[in-house]
Amino acid sequence: MEPIQTVTTLASITPARPWGLDIPNYFWFTGSSAAAFIVSSFAHVFGLKKFKPIAGFSLLIAFTLLVAAPLNLIDDLRQPGRLINFFLYGWENFGTSPMKWGVLLLAAYPVLILAEALVLYRPFLVGRMEKAEGRLTRGFFRALTFGRSELSEASLEADERLGFTLGAVGIPLALSVHGYTGYILGVVHSNPLWHTPLMPILFLASAMVSGTGLLLVLLPLAQKFFTNRAAIDTDVMTALARLLGWSIIIDLVIRFFWLTFAVAFNGAERFRLIDFFGHHFEEIAWVEYGLCLLLPLAIAFSPLGRRLPWQFSIGLISAVGVWLFRWNTVIGGQTIGKTTSGLLAYHPHLIGAGSIGAVVANWLAFVAMLCVVLLVFPWDEEMDRHYGKGIEL
Amino acid sequence: MSQLRRLFIQRIGALAAAVAATAASATSALAFSARNPGRDADDRRYAGQKGKRWAMVIDLRKCVGCQACTAACKAENVIPESKFRTWVPEYELGRYPRVRKAFLPQLCNHCDKAACVSVCPTGATFKRDDGIVAVDSQICWGCGYCLNACPYDKRFFNPLTQAADKCTFCAHRIDQGLLPACVETCVGGARVFGDLNDPRSEVSRMLAEAPTSVMNPAAGTRPQIYYRGMAGELQAQPSGPPSLDDLARHRDGVPAREWMTKA
């Protein structure tokens, strides 16, 4: 550095930073939801038979993730009681505030997934309704079928067509519901780490990694412990591990474009980014890239990628790795001072809004909701049907 | 009997009127709006002064770093501890022995193309007709998008209102024909405030007379705080060692705050 350009700050204030742990967690949840939806659409829309048995399961995961995700946003608000203002006012900023797009996306997407799940599970829900003994249970399942209890060939075909349509509409919606979070960061031109048009696509690519990773973790647990068959479908696990590998390749390619332009070929912003990446080099290079992307990639395409413990492990670490990427982007971006020199450091609180406790609570809420959703929807019966071992009634 | 009936009718009438009034106020408060209720009502505090374009010119050659502006702002606007709408950082430029001190009074730049306004999802942050960027602390839901969007780090959450807060150019004072508190108190006369639409105002003359610069022009926000005599290296995102304040906190073992300079 030229001596004349050196600035030493003798006295200043630490600039305020609004976003805590909730935000990377929210981005991770919406991303994984979008990816789980895409996996489900492989079967429902693109007719890939390999993914048929887990299509319903991943649809339910996508739904639950997206119901849990916005809780992070509410927790991050300083005035959560004014949530209604988000819906009522400020519509003139719709074109310029990607956060505002969330009003429509976060309202439409979960409803669409739920509708698709209700359509695709209708025959099973009708079965549950007919078996139900209590009036309340019966009424509950009748409500879920919207009173359509007919199971004729024609009505099942109509379900299939409707499921296809909802799935086809859902794909761009799923991409948008996560892509818009990339826009939220990408449009912030004051932040050198965020300000790139690649941000939405970068988020989508890494979301495929985290979503597939999450399925590699949740699917064997669900199949092993919560189905009558009590066996893990190794074929589909291998297919998911391969999908994870390909997703990592796409993710790495996009990150390569991003990092080269951000650090090497950028304008004035590159100095701040060189500071940033220089400071975090060890954790980003070794943990985020080496351990959480390259290692799972190598395993996914090696013979180890056909073995369950390895599939489970690479799913877990790549999902964690994408969480770290969200953390490094959201929190890391905020550590860059705009009119102050040096980087900031973030020390998360244990309890309170945006704290470690809040994120843990969100995860627990997700698990609790997932239990309820998996209890209500007969995903296990559907899987058993695909594996040709329907339960005897 | 007739008295009782009259009383009953009166009571019922009063109740009906109260219900109608509540319903009316609720519907007006809950109506969809492209902007926000205060602006829709064309309240003068929201609309600002028509035909004016407020701006500030800061002559850094006259700033002695006394922080009188910092203190006056805090007192005038009741800004809680460790929060600031304006402050004067102190820098050392160059390397020993070729060093010199620099002060850089900073406040909201009331940008023409304010990044904080365009990203606000509730319309709580808006621009008045006279150029002042303001926040309605009753509408703001505290999402913090504006804090991150501001290229100058000039926004914070006010612990008293739990809403985004920033310099208002002391709008409540200038609407009464007074000067902003920081300008009023500036001992060296470094801060000059006025109307850019008036060619005879002091700010217009200062901008016409000699070159000025703005902070971080590359942000594309057209800031309206103009500086005379600003060191080039302070114009945008100066890189350099971290703040000595926080280094000292670290050395003294003071517990870390949620956000602080890396030490």
Chai-1 contact restraints between the chains, C-beta under 6 A:
chainA,res_idxA,chainB,res_idxB,connection_type,confidence,min_distance_angstrom,max_distance_angstrom,comment,restraint_id
A,P3,B,G94,contact,1.0,0.0,6.0,A-B,restraint_1
A,P3,B,R95,contact,1.0,0.0,6.0,A-B,restraint_2
A,I4,B,G94,contact,1.0,0.0,6.0,A-B,restraint_3
A,Q5,B,E233,contact,1.0,0.0,6.0,A-B,restraint_4
A,T6,B,G94,contact,1.0,0.0,6.0,A-B,restraint_5
A,T6,B,R95,contact,1.0,0.0,6.0,A-B,restraint_6
A,T6,B,G240,contact,1.0,0.0,6.0,A-B,restraint_7
A,V7,B,Y91,contact,1.0,0.0,6.0,A-B,restraint_8
A,V7,B,L93,contact,1.0,0.0,6.0,A-B,restraint_9
A,V7,B,E233,contact,1.0,0.0,6.0,A-B,restraint_10
A,V7,B,P238,contact,1.0,0.0,6.0,A-B,restraint_11
A,V7,B,G240,contact,1.0,0.0,6.0,A-B,restraint_12
A,T8,B,E92,contact,1.0,0.0,6.0,A-B,restraint_13
A,T8,B,G240,contact,1.0,0.0,6.0,A-B,restraint_14
A,T8,B,P241,contact,1.0,0.0,6.0,A-B,restraint_15
A,T9,B,Y91,contact,1.0,0.0,6.0,A-B,restraint_16
A,T9,B,S243,contact,1.0,0.0,6.0,A-B,restraint_17
A,L10,B,E90,contact,1.0,0.0,6.0,A-B,restraint_18
A,L10,B,E92,contact,1.0,0.0,6.0,A-B,restraint_19
A,L10,B,L244,contact,1.0,0.0,6.0,A-B,restraint_20
A,A11,B,E90,contact,1.0,0.0,6.0,A-B,restraint_21
A,S12,B,P89,contact,1.0,0.0,6.0,A-B,restraint_22
A,S12,B,S243,contact,1.0,0.0,6.0,A-B,restraint_23
A,I13,B,F84,contact,1.0,0.0,6.0,A-B,restraint_24
A,I13,B,W87,contact,1.0,0.0,6.0,A-B,restraint_25
A,T14,B,M260,contact,1.0,0.0,6.0,A-B,restraint_26
A,T14,B,T261,contact,1.0,0.0,6.0,A-B,restraint_27
A,P15,B,D153,contact,1.0,0.0,6.0,A-B,restraint_28
A,A16,B,L147,contact,1.0,0.0,6.0,A-B,restraint_29
A,A16,B,F156,contact,1.0,0.0,6.0,A-B,restraint_30
A,R17,B,W259,contact,1.0,0.0,6.0,A-B,restraint_31
A,P18,B,G144,contact,1.0,0.0,6.0,A-B,restraint_32
A,P18,B,L147,contact,1.0,0.0,6.0,A-B,restraint_33
A,W19,B,G144,contact,1.0,0.0,6.0,A-B,restraint_34
A,L77,B,W141,contact,1.0,0.0,6.0,A-B,restraint_35
A,L77,B,G142,contact,1.0,0.0,6.0,A-B,restraint_36
A,L77,B,C143,contact,1.0,0.0,6.0,A-B,restraint_37
A,R78,B,G142,contact,1.0,0.0,6.0,A-B,restraint_38
A,R78,B,F157,contact,1.0,0.0,6.0,A-B,restraint_39
A,R78,B,Q162,contact,1.0,0.0,6.0,A-B,restraint_40
A,Q79,B,W141,contact,1.0,0.0,6.0,A-B,restraint_41
A,Q79,B,G142,contact,1.0,0.0,6.0,A-B,restraint_42
A,Q79,B,Q162,contact,1.0,0.0,6.0,A-B,restraint_43
A,R82,B,W141,contact,1.0,0.0,6.0,A-B,restraint_44
A,N85,B,T122,contact,1.0,0.0,6.0,A-B,restraint_45
A,N85,B,I139,contact,1.0,0.0,6.0,A-B,restraint_46
A,N85,B,W141,contact,1.0,0.0,6.0,A-B,restraint_47
A,F86,B,P121,contact,1.0,0.0,6.0,A-B,restraint_48
A,F86,B,T122,contact,1.0,0.0,6.0,A-B,restraint_49
A,L88,B,F32,contact,1.0,0.0,6.0,A-B,restraint_50
A,Y89,B,S33,contact,1.0,0.0,6.0,A-B,restraint_51
A,Y89,B,N36,contact,1.0,0.0,6.0,A-B,restraint_52
A,Y89,B,T122,contact,1.0,0.0,6.0,A-B,restraint_53
A,Y89,B,G123,contact,1.0,0.0,6.0,A-B,restraint_54
A,G90,B,C120,contact,1.0,0.0,6.0,A-B,restraint_55
A,G90,B,P121,contact,1.0,0.0,6.0,A-B,restraint_56
A,G90,B,T122,contact,1.0,0.0,6.0,A-B,restraint_57
A,G90,B,G123,contact,1.0,0.0,6.0,A-B,restraint_58
A,W91,B,A34,contact,1.0,0.0,6.0,A-B,restraint_59
A,E92,B,A34,contact,1.0,0.0,6.0,A-B,restraint_60
A,E92,B,R35,contact,1.0,0.0,6.0,A-B,restraint_61
A,N93,B,C120,contact,1.0,0.0,6.0,A-B,restraint_62
A,T96,B,S118,contact,1.0,0.0,6.0,A-B,restraint_63
A,S97,B,V119,contact,1.0,0.0,6.0,A-B,restraint_64
A,S97,B,P121,contact,1.0,0.0,6.0,A-B,restraint_65
A,M99,B,P121,contact,1.0,0.0,6.0,A-B,restraint_66
A,M99,B,Y145,contact,1.0,0.0,6.0,A-B,restraint_67
A,K100,B,P121,contact,1.0,0.0,6.0,A-B,restraint_68
A,V188,B,N148,contact,1.0,0.0,6.0,A-B,restraint_69
A,V188,B,A149,contact,1.0,0.0,6.0,A-B,restraint_70
A,S190,B,P151,contact,1.0,0.0,6.0,A-B,restraint_71
A,F271,B,S239,contact,1.0,0.0,6.0,A-B,restraint_72
A,R272,B,Q237,contact,1.0,0.0,6.0,A-B,restraint_73
A,D275,B,S239,contact,1.0,0.0,6.0,A-B,restraint_74
A,K338,B,P151,contact,1.0,0.0,6.0,A-B,restraint_75
A,K338,B,D153,contact,1.0,0.0,6.0,A-B,restraint_76
A,T339,B,Y152,contact,1.0,0.0,6.0,A-B,restraint_77
A,T339,B,D153,contact,1.0,0.0,6.0,A-B,restraint_78
A,S341,B,P238,contact,1.0,0.0,6.0,A-B,restraint_79
A,S341,B,S239,contact,1.0,0.0,6.0,A-B,restraint_80
A,S341,B,G240,contact,1.0,0.0,6.0,A-B,restraint_81
A,G342,B,P242,contact,1.0,0.0,6.0,A-B,restraint_82
A,G342,B,T261,contact,1.0,0.0,6.0,A-B,restraint_83
A,L343,B,K262,contact,1.0,0.0,6.0,A-B,restraint_84
A,L344,B,W259,contact,1.0,0.0,6.0,A-B,restraint_85
A,L344,B,T261,contact,1.0,0.0,6.0,A-B,restraint_86
A,A345,B,M260,contact,1.0,0.0,6.0,A-B,restraint_87
A,A345,B,K262,contact,1.0,0.0,6.0,A-B,restraint_88
A,Y346,B,W259,contact,1.0,0.0,6.0,A-B,restraint_89
A,H347,B,A256,contact,1.0,0.0,6.0,A-B,restraint_90
A,H347,B,E258,contact,1.0,0.0,6.0,A-B,restraint_91
